[in-house]
């Protein structure tokens, strides 16, 4: 049986090394041939390139097992998780999550996946709430959030204005929207 290993990190600054090491060890122990599908992005977004590629291959019968390091690497939403697991089941592909000791090929494993999916969704919601609360607290303390605005090129603006360009043309040339251009002009006047 050939296995599909799926690994994911949320940001480009994180590493998949630990996930991959444990998953490869599992496959070697169970004498499984495997291919690796690696994504970089949030687990709440189902529009992940390698996830789609792997699922298409599973639908075509290439893999009989899908192995992940941890459930939240696969999905952060219970609705998405149920959909993914249903798709795997339809394709006769067993699902294994190493950290949670889940094997989708058993009735107990299917029950565990549903329960753990609820907790993964809860954890994701709690993280969102903590981040939102932290941002609100920072704003209340007067912290300015986001990146600093890029400098406004006054001399370039004046040059374009002399060429009798429209405000829309000037905004486009400077890389601003019309409303951003007017806001910048109001701030420098």
C-alpha positions as CSV (number, residue, x, y, z in Angstrom):
1,X,0.0,0.0,0.0
2,X,1.3,3.5,-0.9
3,X,0.8,6.3,1.6
4,X,0.4,10.0,1.2
5,X,2.1,12.0,4.0
6,X,0.6,15.5,4.5
7,X,2.6,18.1,6.4
8,X,1.8,21.8,6.9
9,X,3.0,24.8,8.7
10,X,1.2,28.1,9.1
11,X,4.1,30.4,8.2
12,X,7.2,30.3,6.1
13,X,9.3,30.9,9.2
14,X,8.2,27.5,10.7
15,X,9.8,24.2,9.9
16,X,8.2,20.8,9.0
17,X,11.3,18.9,10.1
18,X,9.8,17.4,13.2
19,X,6.6,16.4,11.5
20,X,8.4,14.8,8.6
21,X,10.9,12.9,10.8
22,X,8.1,11.2,12.8
23,X,6.0,10.5,9.8
24,X,8.8,8.9,7.8
25,X,9.7,6.8,10.9
26,X,6.1,5.6,11.0
27,X,6.2,4.7,7.3
28,X,9.5,2.9,7.6
29,X,8.2,0.9,10.7
30,X,5.1,-0.1,8.8
31,X,7.0,-0.8,5.6
32,X,5.0,1.8,3.6
33,X,6.1,3.5,0.4
34,X,5.1,7.1,0.6
35,X,5.0,10.5,-1.1
36,X,5.2,13.8,0.7
37,X,2.8,16.7,0.2
38,X,3.8,19.9,2.0
39,X,1.8,23.1,2.3
40,X,2.5,26.4,3.9
41,X,-0.5,28.3,5.2
42,X,-3.4,28.3,7.6
43,X,-5.3,25.1,8.3
44,X,-8.6,27.1,8.1
45,X,-8.0,27.7,4.4
46,X,-9.0,24.7,2.3
47,X,-7.5,26.2,-0.9
48,X,-4.0,24.6,-0.3
49,X,-2.2,23.6,-3.4
50,X,-0.5,20.4,-2.1
51,X,-3.7,19.3,-0.2
52,X,-5.7,19.5,-3.4
53,X,-3.0,17.6,-5.3
54,X,-2.9,14.9,-2.7
55,X,-6.7,14.6,-2.6
56,X,-6.9,14.3,-6.3
57,X,-4.3,11.5,-6.3
58,X,-6.3,9.7,-3.5
59,X,-9.5,10.1,-5.5
60,X,-7.6,8.4,-8.4
61,X,-6.7,5.4,-6.2
62,X,-3.0,6.2,-6.0
63,X,-2.9,6.1,-2.2
64,X,-4.5,3.8,0.3
65,X,-3.5,5.7,3.4
66,X,-3.2,9.4,4.3
67,X,-0.9,10.1,7.3
68,X,-0.6,13.4,9.2
69,X,1.5,14.3,12.2
70,X,-1.3,16.0,14.0
71,X,-5.0,16.5,13.3
72,X,-4.7,20.3,13.2
73,X,-2.1,20.0,10.4
74,X,-4.8,18.6,8.2
75,X,-7.8,20.9,9.1
76,X,-8.8,23.5,11.7
77,X,-12.5,23.4,11.0
78,X,-14.8,20.5,12.0
79,X,-16.9,21.0,8.9
80,X,-13.8,20.8,6.6
81,X,-12.4,17.9,8.6
82,X,-15.7,15.9,8.2
83,X,-15.7,16.7,4.5
84,X,-12.0,15.6,4.1
85,X,-12.5,12.4,6.0
86,X,-15.7,11.6,4.1
87,X,-13.7,12.1,0.8
88,X,-11.0,9.8,2.1
89,X,-13.5,7.2,3.2
90,X,-15.2,7.3,-0.2
91,X,-11.9,6.7,-1.9
92,X,-11.1,3.8,0.4
93,X,-8.2,5.6,1.9
94,X,-7.4,5.1,5.6
95,X,-6.5,8.2,7.6
96,X,-3.9,8.1,10.4
97,X,-3.0,11.0,12.7
98,X,0.2,10.0,14.6
99,X,0.0,12.4,17.6
100,X,-3.6,11.6,18.5
101,X,-3.1,7.8,17.8
102,X,-6.0,7.8,15.4
103,X,-6.5,5.2,12.7
104,X,-9.6,6.0,10.6
105,X,-9.8,2.4,9.5
106,X,-11.5,1.5,12.9
107,X,-14.8,2.5,14.4
108,X,-13.1,3.9,17.4
109,X,-10.7,5.9,15.2
110,X,-13.6,7.5,13.3
111,X,-15.3,8.5,16.6
112,X,-12.0,9.9,17.9
113,X,-11.5,12.0,14.7
114,X,-14.9,13.6,15.2
115,X,-14.3,14.4,18.8
116,X,-10.8,15.7,18.2
117,X,-12.1,17.8,15.3
118,X,-14.4,19.6,17.7
119,X,-11.5,20.3,20.0
120,X,-9.3,21.5,17.1
121,X,-12.0,23.9,16.0
122,X,-12.5,25.1,19.6
123,X,-8.8,25.7,20.0
124,X,-8.7,27.7,16.7
125,X,-11.6,29.8,17.9
126,X,-9.9,30.4,21.2
127,X,-6.7,31.5,19.5
128,X,-8.7,33.9,17.3
129,X,-10.4,35.4,20.4
130,X,-7.1,35.8,22.2
131,X,-5.5,37.5,19.2
132,X,-8.5,39.8,18.7
133,X,-8.5,40.7,22.4
134,X,-4.7,41.4,22.3
135,X,-5.2,43.7,19.2
136,X,-8.0,45.6,20.9
137,X,-5.9,46.0,24.1
138,X,-2.9,47.3,22.0
139,X,-5.2,49.8,20.2
140,X,-6.6,50.9,23.6
141,X,-3.0,51.6,24.7
142,X,-2.6,53.8,21.6
143,X,-0.4,51.3,19.7
144,X,-0.6,51.8,15.9
145,X,-1.2,48.5,14.2
146,X,0.0,47.5,10.8
147,X,2.9,48.6,8.8
148,X,4.1,52.2,8.4
149,X,2.7,54.0,5.4
150,X,5.1,54.3,2.6
151,X,6.4,57.8,1.9
152,X,4.5,60.1,-0.4
153,X,6.7,61.2,-3.4
154,X,5.8,65.0,-3.4
155,X,8.2,65.9,-6.2
156,X,7.0,63.1,-8.4
157,X,3.4,64.1,-7.7
158,X,4.2,67.8,-8.7
159,X,5.9,66.6,-11.9
160,X,2.9,64.5,-12.9
161,X,0.5,67.3,-12.1
162,X,2.6,69.6,-14.4
163,X,2.1,67.1,-17.2
164,X,-1.7,67.7,-16.8
165,X,-2.4,64.1,-15.8
166,X,-5.8,63.3,-14.2
167,X,-5.9,62.4,-10.5
168,X,-6.7,58.9,-11.5
169,X,-3.7,58.7,-13.8
170,X,-1.4,60.2,-11.1
171,X,-2.7,57.8,-8.5
172,X,-2.0,54.8,-10.8
173,X,1.4,56.1,-11.6
174,X,2.3,56.6,-8.0
175,X,0.9,53.2,-7.0
176,X,-2.0,54.6,-4.9
177,X,-5.8,54.3,-5.2
178,X,-7.6,57.6,-5.8
179,X,-8.8,57.7,-2.2
180,X,-5.3,57.0,-0.9
181,X,-3.9,59.8,-3.1
182,X,-6.5,62.4,-1.8
183,X,-5.8,61.3,1.8
184,X,-2.1,61.7,1.4
185,X,-2.6,65.2,-0.3
186,X,-4.9,66.2,2.6
187,X,-2.2,65.2,5.1
188,X,0.6,67.2,3.5
189,X,-1.4,70.4,2.9
